[in-house]
Amino acid sequence: MKIFFTYQGKDKNKFFLEFEVAHGTNVGEVLLKKECKEIISKINHSFKIGVDGEILDGKFNPKPEQYRLKEGERIEIYRDLTQDPKDRRINKL
């Protein structure tokens, strides 16, 4: 099945990869792929892992090693926000 991996870092570092994986593959297994490991090793800030906009934190959603991917899902790496989106919208007005 086809799944995707994406990371939009600072300084225009953008990555969008496509993988063909077996059914039942979990997020942790994809993160161990050479291409993903290279990208993650270059990240010099704290980050979180998610799938299609949902953070895999082990609290409300499973941890990456427990989440079994489905066809077409996108693994995402999120960096911490540098400012509060609400404050940013208020300041733009």
C-alpha positions in Angstrom: 0.0 0.0 0.0 1.1 3.6 -0.6 1.8 6.0 2.3 3.5 9.3 2.6 6.0 11.1 4.8 6.3 14.8 5.1 8.3 17.4 7.0 8.3 21.2 6.5 11.2 22.5 8.4 12.7 25.9 8.9 14.6 27.7 6.1 12.6 26.1 3.3 13.6 22.5 4.2 10.6 20.7 2.8 10.4 16.9 2.3 7.5 14.8 0.8 8.3 11.1 0.4 6.2 8.3 -0.9 6.6 4.7 0.2 5.1 1.4 -0.8 4.7 -0.6 2.4 3.0 -3.9 3.5 -0.4 -3.8 5.1 0.0 -3.7 8.9 3.1 -1.5 8.8 3.3 0.9 11.8 4.6 4.4 11.9 7.7 3.4 13.9 8.7 1.0 11.1 8.5 3.7 8.4 10.5 6.1 10.6 13.3 3.6 10.6 13.6 3.7 6.8 16.9 5.2 5.6 15.3 8.3 4.0 13.3 9.2 7.1 16.2 8.6 9.4 18.4 11.0 7.4 15.7 13.7 7.6 15.1 13.2 11.3 18.8 13.2 12.1 19.1 16.7 10.7 16.3 18.2 12.8 17.8 20.4 15.5 14.6 21.2 17.5 12.0 19.4 19.4 9.2 17.8 17.3 6.2 15.5 17.4 5.1 12.7 15.1 1.5 12.6 13.7 -0.6 11.0 11.0 -3.0 13.2 9.0 -3.1 16.0 11.5 -3.4 13.8 14.7 -0.4 13.8 17.1 0.6 10.3 18.1 1.4 11.0 21.7 0.2 7.8 23.5 -2.4 9.8 25.4 -5.4 10.4 23.1 -3.9 8.6 20.2 -1.6 5.6 20.1 2.2 5.9 20.0 3.9 5.7 16.6 5.0 2.1 17.3 1.4 1.1 17.9 -0.3 3.0 15.0 -1.0 0.7 12.0 -1.1 2.7 8.8 -3.9 2.6 6.3 -3.6 3.2 2.5 -2.9 6.8 1.6 -2.2 8.1 5.1 0.5 10.7 5.7 3.1 10.6 8.4 4.0 14.2 9.5 6.7 15.7 11.7 5.5 18.8 13.6 7.9 21.4 14.9 6.9 23.5 18.0 5.1 26.8 17.3 7.2 29.9 17.7 4.2 32.1 18.5 0.6 31.7 19.5 -1.6 31.6 16.4 -4.3 33.6 18.3 -1.8 36.4 19.1 -0.6 36.4 15.5 -4.1 36.9 14.2 -4.8 39.7 16.7 -1.6 41.5 15.8 -2.4 41.3 12.1 -5.7 43.2 12.6 
